[in-house]
């Protein structure tokens, strides 16, 4: 669906590097450069570091500009989850149920 709205998905590709270039981000993906308006880094616990590394690759940026770019990276926080199993009961859900994350931290209650 994202592609229907103009997004480009680069799945199962190796991102070899990247840099900020004005309003864009230029990624090197499998040896080719990809100019991006926005980048969503889906690298699990490493996402924050990868996004920071990409933004820090721009040697031409001033320190003020780098600070502004760093603000675009969401704050990273860890949340502990607990899972419970219903015993001797039919499962009330046919699919996983995920709440919206609490802006104060945490992931809410997951019914699986």
N, C-alpha and C positions, 0 to 999 in steps of 0.2 A: 504493500500500500504506500509506503514511503516513496518508492520510485515513481508512483503515479503523480506525486506532488513535486517531482523534480530532484529528489535525492539520488545520490549514487551510492550503492552499497558495495564495498570492497571486502567480500567475505573470504576467509581462508587465505589471506595475503600477508606477506611479511612487510611490516612498516619498518623501513631501514633508517628513517630519520625524518626530520621536518623542521620548518622554521616559520616564523611569523613574517609576513611580507605585507606591510600596510594593513588594510582591513582583512586580508586573507591569510590562510595558512597553506603553505606548500609542503606536501608530504612526498617522500620518496617511497613508493610502494612497488615492490618487486622490480626495482631498477628503473621505474618510470616516475616522473613527477606528476602529481595530481594537485591542482589548485582548488582550494576549498574555501567556501564562505564560512562554514561551520564544521567542526569536527566533534564527533562523539566517540570517546575512547572507551572501548568495552574490554578492558584488560583486568577485570577483577580488582584485587588488592593493589595491583601495579598501576592502575589508571591514573592516579594522582601524580606519581613520579613521571610517567610517560608524558602526560600533559605539561608538567613543569619543565621537563627536558626539552620538549619541542619549542616552548616559548622562550627558553633560555638560549636557544641556538642563534638567535638574531643578534649578531654582534653590533649592528648599526643602531640598535635602539638605545635611547637614553635610559638612565636608571628610573626616571619618572614613568616613561613609557612602559618599561618592564614591570613596574609595580602595578600599573593600570591593567596590563595583560594578565598578571597573576591573579587579579581580582576576579577574572572570568572563570577561574577554576573553582568549582564548588569546594567548600570545606570538607575534609575527610574525617569521618568518625566511624568508630567500630561499635557494633551492637551485638549483644549476646542474645541468642534465641533459645527457647525451650520448646520441645516438641512432646506432645502427649498422644497416646493411643487410646481409643475407646475399646474397652474389653466387652465381649459378649453382646455387642450392639451392631446393628446395621449402620454403615457409614451414612451420615446425613447429607453428604455432598458428593456430587459426581465429578466435580472439578476442584482444583485448588482455589482457595479464596485468599486473596492478598489485600490487606488494607493499605491506604495511603500512608506513607511514612509520617511520623510525628515530626514537625519542624523543630521541636526542642531536642530531638534525638530519639532513636529507637525505631523499630519497624512495626510496632503494633502487634496485634494478635493474629497469627496465621492459622487458619483452619485448613488442615490437609487431610 
